[in-house]
Amino acid sequence: MLSRLNHIRTALFSFVTPTMSHAVDTSHYRAALSSGNEIATFAAGCFWGVEHIFLKEYPPSQNKGILKTSVGYTGGLEKAQNPTYREVCTGTTNHAEALRIEFDPSIVQYGELVEFFYRTHDPTTLNRQGGDVGTQYRSAIFTHSPEQIKIAKNITQKVQEEHFKGQTIVTEIEEAGQWYDAEEYHQLYLFKEPNGYQCPTHKKHW
């Protein structure tokens, strides 16, 4: 079922492509790609805020390891192909709103990105971040190699022991499947709309 916030957002984006209030030079958020890059994929609630906080911490223009990001949908039903934002928000496709990161592992290691993912949302709430409720807002790590699975599990255990005593991390760790880019107006959304909605859990918690 759509939460109240979902109703508001889908009403805004369902029928027209919105005009963004700020022009964004995307070159500030993209760096040159090379053959040695890796992919990391995280779901941590509304993808606007997830992309925003990662790019604020690791701006590509400052050579901190993240080269490019895109927000989109993954982890859904096989039959639910090329989903729209509104379809994902109904919860019927089982997709998660997610962030796909291309990064240079010689500059930033995958484990550091996993820990930052945990630092910047609440991984103890099932299918929820703040006021956003639904399976599309679940906490999940979608891995791209056996090594990433191992690292993700190790970091999860470490974070559980050090930062969530008395609580249980419910983050799903699963192999990455089909990825669908979200509509263009969702990309870099909070850089285009600095006063736009951001989930209150998307901040550094330690």
C-alpha positions as CSV (number, residue, x, y, z in Angstrom):
1,M,0.0,0.0,0.0
2,L,1.2,3.5,-0.8
3,S,2.1,5.6,2.3
4,R,1.1,9.2,2.5
5,L,4.5,10.4,1.4
6,N,4.4,8.0,-1.6
7,H,1.0,9.4,-2.6
8,I,2.4,12.9,-2.6
9,R,5.5,11.9,-4.6
10,T,3.7,9.8,-7.1
11,A,1.1,12.5,-7.7
12,L,3.9,14.9,-8.4
13,F,5.7,12.6,-10.9
14,S,3.1,10.4,-12.5
15,F,1.6,12.7,-15.1
16,V,4.2,15.2,-16.1
17,T,8.0,15.4,-16.1
18,P,8.7,18.1,-13.5
19,T,10.8,21.1,-14.3
20,M,13.9,21.2,-12.0
21,S,14.6,24.4,-10.2
22,H,18.4,24.2,-10.5
23,A,20.4,23.3,-13.6
24,V,23.1,20.8,-12.7
25,D,26.5,20.4,-14.4
26,T,26.6,16.6,-14.4
27,S,30.4,16.7,-15.0
28,H,30.8,17.5,-11.3
29,Y,29.3,14.1,-10.5
30,R,30.9,12.0,-13.2
31,A,34.6,11.0,-13.5
32,A,36.5,9.1,-16.2
33,L,35.8,5.4,-16.3
34,S,38.4,2.7,-16.7
35,S,38.4,-1.1,-17.2
36,G,39.4,-1.7,-13.5
37,N,36.2,-0.2,-12.0
38,E,33.8,-2.2,-9.9
39,I,30.1,-1.8,-9.1
40,A,28.4,-1.5,-5.7
41,T,24.6,-1.5,-5.4
42,F,22.7,-0.4,-2.2
43,A,19.1,0.1,-1.2
44,A,18.5,2.2,1.8
45,G,15.1,3.9,1.4
46,C,14.3,6.8,-1.0
47,F,17.0,6.8,-3.6
48,W,17.1,10.6,-3.8
49,G,18.8,10.9,-0.4
50,V,21.0,7.8,-0.8
51,E,22.6,9.1,-3.9
52,H,22.9,12.6,-2.4
53,I,24.7,11.5,0.8
54,F,27.2,9.3,-1.1
55,L,28.1,12.0,-3.6
56,K,28.5,14.6,-0.9
57,E,31.0,12.3,0.9
58,Y,32.7,11.0,-2.3
59,P,32.4,13.7,-4.9
60,P,33.8,12.4,-8.2
61,S,35.4,15.8,-8.9
62,Q,37.6,15.3,-5.9
63,N,38.9,11.9,-6.9
64,K,37.6,10.1,-3.8
65,G,36.8,6.9,-5.6
66,I,33.2,7.1,-6.7
67,L,33.2,7.7,-10.5
68,K,29.5,7.6,-11.4
69,T,26.1,6.9,-9.8
70,S,22.7,6.2,-11.0
71,V,19.4,5.6,-9.2
72,G,17.1,2.9,-10.2
73,Y,15.1,-0.3,-9.5
74,T,16.4,-3.8,-8.8
75,G,15.5,-6.9,-6.9
76,G,12.1,-7.2,-8.4
77,L,9.9,-9.9,-9.8
78,E,11.2,-11.3,-13.1
79,K,8.0,-10.6,-14.9
80,A,8.0,-6.9,-13.8
81,Q,10.3,-5.6,-16.5
82,N,11.1,-1.9,-17.1
83,P,9.0,-0.7,-14.1
84,T,8.0,2.9,-13.8
85,Y,8.4,4.9,-10.6
86,R,4.7,4.7,-9.9
87,E,4.6,0.9,-10.4
88,V,7.5,0.5,-8.0
89,C,5.8,2.7,-5.4
90,T,2.8,0.4,-5.4
91,G,5.0,-2.4,-4.0
92,T,3.6,-4.9,-6.5
93,T,6.8,-5.3,-8.5
94,N,8.9,-6.0,-5.4
95,H,11.7,-3.7,-6.7
96,A,13.8,-1.7,-4.3
97,E,14.7,1.9,-4.9
98,A,18.5,1.6,-5.2
99,L,21.8,3.3,-5.9
100,R,24.3,1.9,-8.4
101,I,27.8,3.1,-7.8
102,E,30.8,2.7,-10.2
103,F,33.9,3.1,-8.2
104,D,37.7,2.7,-8.4
105,P,38.8,0.1,-5.9
106,S,42.4,1.4,-6.0
107,I,41.0,4.6,-4.3
108,V,38.1,3.5,-2.2
109,Q,37.5,-0.1,-1.1
110,Y,34.2,-1.9,-1.3
111,G,34.2,-2.5,2.5
112,E,34.4,1.3,3.1
113,L,31.4,1.9,0.9
114,V,29.4,-0.9,2.7
115,E,30.2,0.7,6.1
116,F,29.2,4.2,4.8
117,F,25.9,2.6,3.6
118,Y,25.3,1.4,7.2
119,R,26.3,4.8,8.7
120,T,23.8,6.7,6.7
121,H,20.5,5.0,7.2
122,D,18.6,2.8,9.7
123,P,19.2,-0.9,8.8
124,T,17.0,-2.1,11.7
125,T,13.6,-1.1,10.3
126,L,12.0,-3.7,8.0
127,N,10.7,-2.3,4.7
128,R,10.9,1.2,6.1
129,Q,13.0,4.3,6.3
130,G,11.6,7.2,8.4
131,G,8.1,7.8,7.2
132,D,8.6,5.9,3.9
133,V,7.0,2.5,4.2
134,G,7.0,-0.4,1.7
135,T,9.2,-3.1,0.3
136,Q,10.7,-0.6,-2.1
137,Y,12.3,1.1,0.8
138,R,14.0,-2.0,2.3
139,S,17.6,-2.1,3.3
140,A,19.6,-4.3,1.0
141,I,23.0,-4.9,-0.5
142,F,23.1,-6.3,-4.0
143,T,26.4,-8.0,-4.5
144,H,28.3,-8.4,-7.8
145,S,30.9,-11.0,-6.9
146,P,31.6,-13.7,-4.3
147,E,34.2,-11.4,-2.7
148,Q,31.6,-8.7,-2.3
149,I,29.3,-11.2,-0.6
150,K,32.1,-12.1,1.9
151,I,32.9,-8.4,2.6
152,A,29.3,-7.4,3.0
153,K,28.6,-10.1,5.5
154,N,31.8,-9.3,7.5
155,I,31.0,-5.6,7.6
156,T,27.4,-6.3,8.6
157,Q,28.6,-8.4,11.5
158,K,31.1,-5.8,12.6
159,V,28.5,-3.0,12.4
160,Q,25.9,-5.1,14.3
161,E,28.4,-5.7,17.1
162,E,29.7,-2.1,17.3
163,H,26.7,0.1,16.6
164,F,23.4,-1.9,17.0
165,K,23.6,-3.7,20.3
166,G,20.1,-4.5,21.4
167,Q,18.8,-4.1,17.8
168,T,18.9,-6.4,14.8
169,I,20.1,-5.4,11.4
170,V,17.5,-6.6,8.8
171,T,19.5,-5.7,5.7
172,E,19.2,-8.2,3.0
173,I,22.3,-9.4,1.2
174,E,21.7,-10.9,-2.2
175,E,23.3,-11.3,-5.6
176,A,22.5,-8.4,-7.9
177,G,20.0,-9.1,-10.6
178,Q,18.5,-7.0,-13.4
179,W,18.9,-3.3,-13.0
180,Y,16.6,-0.6,-14.4
181,D,17.6,3.0,-14.4
182,A,15.0,5.3,-12.9
183,E,13.5,8.1,-14.9
184,E,15.9,10.9,-15.7
185,Y,14.3,13.4,-13.4
186,H,15.2,11.2,-10.4
187,Q,18.9,11.2,-11.3
188,L,20.9,13.7,-9.0
189,Y,17.5,14.8,-7.8
190,L,18.6,16.6,-4.6
191,F,21.3,18.5,-6.5
192,K,18.6,19.7,-8.9
193,E,16.1,20.4,-6.1
194,P,18.2,21.3,-3.0
195,N,15.0,21.8,-1.0
196,G,13.4,18.6,-2.1
197,Y,12.3,15.8,0.1
198,Q,15.0,13.9,1.9
199,C,14.4,11.0,4.4
200,P,15.5,12.1,7.9
201,T,17.4,8.8,8.4
202,H,19.8,9.8,5.6
203,K,22.5,11.3,7.7
204,K,25.8,10.2,9.4
205,H,24.8,8.3,12.5
206,W,28.4,7.8,13.8
